[in-house]
């Protein structure tokens, strides 16, 4: 169950990190509200997962999902540059996330 919570927390991190793009420096009410709620929910789920999983693994996977997901959403949805180097490094992030899971002992 901790892994499910952690994956959902990572996906929420993608949501709130992309959401910050739409807050205009937290001056727009609704995007700011949704972004703030995403931050809180993501942190709460990370904290729950960290009760069972090693913190290095939990935090690393959470950050990896968030960073890779935000980069992909940026490229696919927000029109950010899609280059071979960016795709390569997103893949490296995903390899690191899988590696942390595989070596966590859980």
ChimeraX attribute file (.defattr): number of C-alpha atoms within 10 A of each C-alpha:
attribute: neighborCount
match mode: 1-to-1
recipient: residues
	/A:1	8
	/A:2	18
	/A:3	17
	/A:4	11
	/A:5	18
	/A:6	26
	/A:7	20
	/A:8	18
	/A:9	29
	/A:10	27
	/A:11	19
	/A:12	25
	/A:13	27
	/A:14	26
	/A:15	20
	/A:16	25
	/A:17	20
	/A:18	19
	/A:19	19
	/A:20	16
	/A:21	15
	/A:22	16
	/A:23	17
	/A:24	12
	/A:25	9
	/A:26	15
	/A:27	10
	/A:28	11
	/A:29	11
	/A:30	12
	/A:31	18
	/A:32	20
	/A:33	14
	/A:34	16
	/A:35	24
	/A:36	17
	/A:37	14
	/A:38	21
	/A:39	18
	/A:40	16
	/A:41	17
	/A:42	24
	/A:43	18
	/A:44	15
	/A:45	19
	/A:46	25
	/A:47	19
	/A:48	16
	/A:49	22
	/A:50	19
	/A:51	11
	/A:52	13
	/A:53	20
	/A:54	14
	/A:55	14
	/A:56	12
	/A:57	20
	/A:58	27
	/A:59	19
	/A:60	17
	/A:61	26
	/A:62	24
	/A:63	18
	/A:64	24
	/A:65	26
	/A:66	24
	/A:67	19
	/A:68	21
	/A:69	23
	/A:70	21
	/A:71	23
	/A:72	18
	/A:73	16
	/A:74	16
	/A:75	16
	/A:76	12
	/A:77	9
	/A:78	12
	/A:79	9
	/A:80	12
	/A:81	11
	/A:82	13
	/A:83	9
	/A:84	9
	/A:85	9
	/A:86	14
	/A:87	15
	/A:88	11
	/A:89	13
	/A:90	20
	/A:91	13
	/A:92	14
	/A:93	21
	/A:94	18
	/A:95	13
	/A:96	16
	/A:97	20
	/A:98	14
	/A:99	13
	/A:100	18
	/A:101	17
	/A:102	11
	/A:103	9
	/A:104	13
	/A:105	9
	/A:106	11
